[in-house]
Amino acid sequence: MEGVTVMDALSQLTGSGGVVLAAHGIDKAYRRGSWPARRAVPVLAGVNFSMHKGEVVGLVGENGSGKSTLMKILVGALAPDAGEVERATRLGYCPQVPQLYERLTCDEHFELFGHAYGIAGRVERESRASIYAALGFERYARARVSQLSGGTTAKLNLGLALLADPEVLLLDEPYAGFDWDTYLRFWDLVADRRIAGRSVLIISHFVADEERFDRILDLRDGRAVPR
Ligand SMILES: Nc1ncnc2c1ncn2[C@@H]1O[C@H](COP(=O)(O)OP(=O)(O)OP(=O)(O)O)[C@@H](O)[C@H]1O
């Protein structure tokens, strides 16, 4: 491996069903309290993680086990204290708390994110139309976020992560606010992505349908262990 970076190795692998996202030895602690009682509380302690092309992986764990922290580190929204993340591809991220603009409509969000992804124009409009159809919220296209229900807000949050058709989709509690019909639509969408060779990582407090995942990891005592 001398002279070959981990990223080079990953890039070679991705074309043949290989690793699309990997993390090695991830540590993270948060500071709590104020001086002189300030202390570091460890959340992640040496997490190793990898995802392959076309895989659907579940990340479970009890409240406060560090699932969102790990996902933020995987997407690059948070820096780890130690360890490294290798991202060989484009990522789409659906945060647990939607990062949306109250005064903008759904259409305006897609336009804005389309510009940010560099896919403004026809590609963005076609992707937007297929997302509205897949999740069934086209009738709210011109509604402002401040007027949306919690479930429709969650659909927009997910839709924005899907807009640029990322190779790896990272979803933090994506279906918590969905009704049953939308929950089934969500899994149809995930199945389509798997067939297309896209990868999906899903955080959930609990997993009702284990058979929908290729693999489930349990975050316990700061480490990700196979379930
Ligand atoms: N910014 C922060 N500052 C201090 N502590 C934090 C911060 N963010 C998270 N924590 C703490 O880190 C721990 C892990 O939080 P995290 O949100 O990653 O867990 P989680 O497994 O996603 O939880 P949940 O299932 O409740 O969503 C918790 O004890 C939480 O209180």
The ligand as a Gaussian input file, in Angstrom:
#p B3LYP/6-31G(d) Opt

LIG

0 1
 N      -23.438000      19.966000      21.342000
 C      -23.427000      19.163000      22.407000
 N      -22.851000      19.565000      23.570000
 C      -22.815000      18.767000      24.655000
 N      -23.318000      17.502000      24.664000
 C      -23.901000      17.057000      23.546000
 C      -23.996000      17.860000      22.361000
 N      -24.624000      17.132000      21.394000
 C      -24.911000      15.939000      21.956000
 N      -24.490000      15.891000      23.239000
 C      -24.597000      14.745000      24.136000
 O      -23.947000      13.639000      23.520000
 C      -24.682000      12.443000      23.744000
 C      -25.004000      11.812000      22.393000
 O      -25.941000      12.646000      21.722000
 P      -26.523000      12.250000      20.287000
 O      -27.522000      13.301000      19.913000
 O      -25.406000      11.987000      19.366000
 O      -27.243000      10.855000      20.631000
 P      -28.353000      10.040000      19.822000
 O      -27.989000       8.600000      19.954000
 O      -28.505000      10.588000      18.436000
 O      -29.638000      10.383000      20.691000
 P      -31.224000      10.325000      20.338000
 O      -31.571000       8.880000      20.092000
 O      -31.862000      10.846000      21.575000
 O      -31.469000      11.213000      19.146000
 C      -25.891000      12.829000      24.585000
 O      -25.596000      12.564000      25.939000
 C      -26.040000      14.320000      24.359000
 O      -26.606000      14.948000      25.477000

